Amino acid sequence: MAIRWVVGVLAVAAFIVGLVLQLLALMIGGVVGLLAALVVRSGRNPLAESYRDIRDPRMP
């Protein structure tokens, strides 16, 4: 009887931990999506800026 009770408590604990992790992943994804939307809307693309031509135009 005690084993069933322990297994039940562990199952409930695992369920709650899984629920919390899912909500945390959802929040992180929402924040990242919001930041990406703000960057795209501002017209700046930080990924494209790393490909700028930094060579000196005066040099052949």
N, C-alpha and C positions, 0 to 999 in steps of 0.2 A: 504493500500500500504506500509506503514512504517513497519507494522508487517512482511510482506513478506521479506522486506529488512533486518530486524534484524534477522529473522530466517535463511536467506541465509548467513549472516555474521557469525552467530553462527555455521552453518553447515561447512563452510569453515574452521573456527578456530578449530573445533573438528577434521576435517580431517587432518589438519596440525599437531595438537598435537598427533593424533594417528600415523601418519607417523613418527614423531620424536621419539616417544616411541618405535616403531617397530625397527627403525634403532639403537636406544640405546641398545635394547635387543639383537639385532644381533651382535653388537660390543662386548658387555659383554660376550655373548656366544662364540664368536671367540677368545677373550683373554683367557677365561677359558680353551677352547679346546687347544689352543696353549701351555699354561702352562702345561696342563695335558700331552700333547704329549712330551714336553721336559722332564718332570719328568719320564715318562715311558721309553723314549729313554735313559736316563742317567742310567737306571738300578736300581734306588732307588725307593722304594715304601713306601712313608711315612705312608700309611694306614697299611701296614704290620708291620712296625717297632714298632707300639704300642703294638703288640702281642709278642714281644721278651720275652724270659725267663730271668727274672732279678733276679732269685733266686741264692743264693750263692752255687756253686757246692760243697763246702767243708762241708756244713751243710747237715745232713741226712734228 
